[in-house]
Amino acid sequence: MKAQGTVKGILFEGSDGAEYLLGFAATQPTPTPMLSRRQADGTFSAVEDPWEASKVATKQLGISDPPLIGPGMGRSFFLWIAFKEALKTFPPVPTWPTWSP
């Protein structure tokens, strides 16, 4: 069975109690990670500056020891790390026993 939907991002509650959405901007040639914060009216507003978004994501997800960065890692490096850390919080995918004769 092929999935019919599309995952658009990861919704998480930050350490400040606000809701944040890690998603992707439709940039070319590849999508760029982005962070949005839920506003009082229920809409999400993007944190436009990638450095600020990375700083907010690192703080709100509680990433205490971000890796060292170097040349060529890009402006969205910490947002990629935020995705990696957010995915770690999901429970493992269940496995089913298989029958063998």
Buried (B, 14 or more C-beta within 10 A) or exposed (E): EEEEEEEEBBBBEBEEEEBBBBBBEEEEEEEBBBBBBBEEEEEBEEBEEBEEBBBBBBEBBEBEEBEEEEEEEEEBBBBBBBBEBBEEEEEEEEEEEEEEE
